[in-house]
Amino acid sequence: MRQLEDAIVRLLKQRPFYGHFLLQCRRRTYQGRKAVAVTLSDALPTLMVSPQHFSLFSANEQQALLEHLVKHVLHLHPCRRKDRHPRLWDLACDLAINPGIDYMPAEAPRPERLKLAAGLAAEEYYDLLLLVPQLGDQLGGGHGDNAADLSGEQATDKSSASLEAQQLQPLDDHQHWQDAERTPDSLSEQVVRQMVQSAWKKSGDEGVTDLHALIHSYLSPPTIPWQQILRQFIGTAGRVGKTSTWKRAHRRFDQSTPGVRKQQYLNLVVGIDVSDSTDIQPLREAFARELLRIAQSRQSRITVLYAGSRIQKVASFSGNQAVIDVFRGGGFTDLRPVFDHACKMQPRPAAIIYLTDGFGPAPESSDIPTLWVLSPEGQKPVEWGLELRLDHLMEEI
């Protein structure tokens, strides 16, 4: 990962916004056939890199590939695929962003290779690609040839473009975009909004003139009610299991074989900062009521950790129980013990929700999806995780 780190450092110097944005992403190595990949899943933007393939590109091309990934996230491309032909949508997204990126490798898809105009949105390119005969088959995957019913005249006009399209393949791996379907669009947008606000605060308007309008749309205050953010975050954290049922026939076999029913199970850790700064009883009670209401709607087990500089009390309950104790501790705050405890739990929790003022040492990173619920005067302690402020709560109590 050293080459990835070096590329991010160069971006921090040359295009600070992109560098600060990437620092907030979870970064992993992977064994794919492409150099890089990105997705939005479980409220954690994830950047994946194949060191073997990434090293084949020059320094400028590496930076261009990372800028390419950031633009996919900023435009929420993984979340906007919906029921569209996957390969055509992947290509449309690349056509929309590649022309504005300097030093993109020569083999990167570009509109002119399909004799299309530059500067269109992904949805516009997608509609145009549907008119290219057999493009879906040439790219592979998806729903086959969407142009089967086109007139002969249209097919003739686009025939040369379809031959060009045989070489139009994304340089980054889009197969992980399907993970974004598990996260509600509004929650993904909220995650990106907070990442943009953090990166903008540290970098300002340097080197992002082509994204000025998009970035400023993220800088406006969010309009999502706090209850919706909490519900959607918890909804993405539920683990899905499978159980047999005779109420549903098996798809591949006859009635002698039981069908499969998906079942969600919520395994959640809630950290409660017991310092004086978060001892705002009406807000704690409102937050606890909503949390319990959500937990009672599904099979769940919630572990509550009351912590200051150390964990002072541990309580566990299922969705059928309807109380979270009030516990006061005082003292200074260390946010790390809650994450240490969560990492040792078996089974490992699907998510962590931490009610805190944010003032205290925190882990440098965590691969457990985290929602920071901050007091009115609090601050987000780290770049990663999703933020929910109690001052938004106060307006509705």
N, C-alpha and C positions, 0 to 999 in steps of 0.2 A: 504493500500500500504506500510505499515511500513516494512513488511517482505521482500518485493521486494527491498526497499531501503537498508535494512540490507544486503541482498544478494549481491547487487551491491557494497556496501562498502567492503565486504569481498573479492570480486573479485578485487577491486582496490588495496587491500593489497597483495593478493596472485597471481593474474593474471592481472596485471595493464592494459594490452592492452584491454582485454575484458571489464573491468570496464569502461574505458574511451570511448570505442565504444558505450556501452549501454547508457552512459550519454547523448549521442547525439540523441538518439531515442526519439520520442514522446511516452509517456507512458500513458496508459489508463486502467481503470478497465472495465471488460465486464462480461456478464452473460452466458458465454459458459459452455459446459460440460467438457472442458479440463482446465488444470491449466494455460497454457500460449499459446500465439499465436504471430506471427509476420508477417508483410507483407511490401511490398514497394508500396506505392500508392501516386500519385500526388507529387512526389519528396520528400516525407516525410516518412522515415522508422518509422513504428508504432509498439510498443510493447504493447500487451494486456495481462492482468493478471486477473484471477479469484481468488480473495483473499481466498475464501472458499476452492477451490481445491488446490491452491498453498501451503496453510498451512499444507496440509496432508503429504507433503514431508519433509524429513530431511534437515538440512542446507546444507550438501554436495550435496544432490540431487537437491535442488533448484539452487545451483550454476551450476550444470551440465546441468539443463534444460535451464538456461540462455546462457551458452556456446553453447548449441545446437542451440538456436535461432540465435546467432551471426553467427554461421557457415552457417546456411541457407542463411543469408543475404550476407555474404562474397562470397558464391558460386552462388549467384543470383538464387537460386532454384525456388523462386516464379515466376521469369520471364522466366524461361526455360521450363515451362510445355508445352506451345504451344497447339497443338492438341492431345497431348498424353492422354491416359486413366488417368483421374485425380487420382484415388486411387492407381493405380500402380506406377504412378510417385511420389506420396507422400511417398509411402513405399520405393521406390528406393532411394530417397533423404535421408531418415532416415538411410537406410542400408549403405550409403556412408559415413556418418559422425559419427554415434554412436560409432563404435569401437574405435575411437580416443579420447573419452571423459570419463574421470574417474568419478566414482560414479553415472553413469546413472542408474536410477531405473531398477530393474531386469526385469520388463515387457517391457522394451524398445525393439523395433525390432532390431535384429542383424543378420548378414549374416549367421552365423553358424546354426541358427534355420531353415534356408532353405537349409542348406548344400551347401552354396555358399562361395567362397573365400572372404577374407577381402581385403580392399584397392582398390576397383574398383570405377570408377566414377559413378554418378547417371545414366547417359545414358547407361552404361554397365549393371548395375543392372536391369534397365528397360527392356532391350532386353532379359535378362535371365528370368525375371518374366513373360514375355509374353509366355514362354514355360511351365509355371506351369498351369496345367489344372484347370479351373474354379476358378482361383485365383481372377479374377476381380469380379465374382459373390460373392465370400466369403467376400471380402472387402467391397462390396456394391458400388453403384454409377458407373459412367463411362459408357463404351460402351459394357459391358457384357463380354462374354467369348471370348478372343482373341485367344484361343488355340483350337478352334473347329476343325480346319483342320489338327491338328498334327497327326502323325502316332500313332498307338497303342503302339509301342515300346517306343516312347518318353513319352507318357502318363503314361505308367507303371513306367518308371524311375523317374518320378516326382510326383507320387501319394502320397508318404509319405510326401514330402515337402508341398503338397497342404493341407494336414491335419494340419500340423504345422501352416500354414498361417492363420488359422481361428483365432488365437490369436494375429496376427501381426497387431496392430493398433498403429498409431502415438500417442505419449503422448501429443504433442502440436496440436493445432487446425489449420488445413491447409485450411479450407474453405475460409479464407480471401485472399488466394493467387490469387483468381480470380481478386482482385482489382489491382494487379500488371499488368494485361493485358492492363490497360488504359495508362500506362506509357511506352514510347519507351525504348527498352533495353539499348540503348546507354546513355539515360538520367539516368536511374537507375544505370548503371555502373559508371557514373560520380558522382552521389550522394554518392555511396559507396566508390569511390576512395577518395573523400574529407574527408569522415569520417575516413577512414583508415589512411590517412596522418595525420590528427589531433591526432588520438589515438596513432599513432606510435611516433609522436613528443613528446608526454607527457610520454610515457611508455618505448619506445625502444624495445629491443629484449627479453623482459622478459616473459618466459612461453609460447611462441608461436612457438616453434621449428617445430611443425607439420604443421604449416601454413607458414613457412618461404618463400617458393617459391611463394605462392599465394599473400602474403602481399607485397612482393617486386615487383610483377607485377603491383600492384596498386600504388606503390611509383614512378613509372616512369611518366614523364609529360603526360598530356592528349593530345590526337591528334584530338579531336572533334572541328571543327570550331565554333567560338562563335555564329555565326548566327544560326547554327543548335541547339546549346544548348538553345538559346532564343526561337526559334520556338517550340521546343519540350516541353519546360517548359510551354509556353503559351498554347500549344495544350492540355496538360493534365489539364489545368485550366478551359477549356470551359465547362460550364454546359450543360447537355443534357436535352432537353425537348421533348415533343411529340405533334405532330399536326396531325389532320385528313387530309387525301388526297384521292381523287377519282382516282388518277393516279395509285394507287397500291391497289390491291384487299386485303381484310382482310383474314388472314390465316385460321381462324376458321369458317368464315361465307361466305355466297355467295356474289354475286356482288351487292347486295342491301345494303351492309355495307361498309363504307369507310375504307381504310387501314390506317396504322399508319406510319408516317415518323418522324425519329429522327431529331432534330434540335439543333445545338450548339449555345449557346449564351455566349459571353465573357464579364464578368464583372470584370474589373481589376483596381487595384490601383497602380499608379506609384509615388513613392516618389523621389523627387529631392533634394539632399543636396545642399543648396545655399551657403555653405562656400567657401572660396577662393580655397581650396585644390582640389575641384572638378570642378573648372571653367576652363575646358580644352575644348574649343569650338569645335575643329574638332572631338573630341571623342564623345561629347554630340550629335553633329549633326549626326554622323554615327549611333549611337545607336538609336536616335529618328527616323531616316529614316527606319531602319529595323523594329522597333516597329510598326510604322505606316503601313508599307507594310503588316505586319502580320495581324494587326487589320482590314485593309480594305478588307481582304479576307473573312470576316465573319461578322455576326451581332454582334455588340459589343458596349460597353460603357466603356470608360476609364476615370478615375478620376486622375488628376495629382495634387499632393500635393507638393508645394514648401516650404521647411522647413529648419530652422536652429535650434535655441533653441525652436522655436515654429513654427506653420504653418503660413506662411506669405501670401500665395495665394493658392486658390483652383480653378482649371480649369477642366471642363468636356467636352468631345467631343465624337462623335460616330465615327465609322470606316470611314464614308464618309468625315470627315474633315481631312485636311492634314497638320496640323501645330501644333508643341508644342512650346510654347513661350519660349524665353530666359529671365530668371529672375535672377538677382544677388542680394544677400542679405548680405553676409559676416557674421562675428560673429562666436560664438562657436556652436557646434552641439549637439543636443539631439535627438536621434533616436526614442524615445518613442511616441511623439505626433502623428506621422503618423500611428502607430499601434492602438493607442487609437481612432483615427478618423475612421480607417477602421472597428474596432469592433463595432462602433456605426452606421455604414451605413446599410440601408435597401433598397434592399436586401444586404446581406453581400457579399463582394467581394470574388471571387474564388481564387485570388492570389494577392500577393504584390511583385512588383519589385522596389528595392530601389537603386538608384544611389548615392553612398556616398563614403567617405574615411574610414568609419567605426570607426572613433575616436569619441566616445561619448557614453553615457549610452543608453542601449537597453533593451527591455523586457527580462525577464528571459526565457520566452517561448512564443510560438504562435502556434495556431492550423491552421492558415492560411498559405498555402504554400508560401514560400518566396524565392526570388532570389536576393541575394546581388550582385550588380554590383559595383565593387570596383575600385577606381582610382589606378594608377600605384604604388604609395607608401602607399596605404591603407592596412587595415587589416580587416579580418572578425570579427565583434564585438562579436559574440556569436557562440556557437557550432552548433546550428540548422540552417536550411536553406541551399540552394545551392549557391555556389560562382561562379561568373563570373568576371574575372579580365580585366580591361581596357588595360593592357599592351599587352594582346592577340589581342585586337582590333587594337592597334597602328600598329602592323605589317602588317595589311591589308588595312590601309587607304591610 
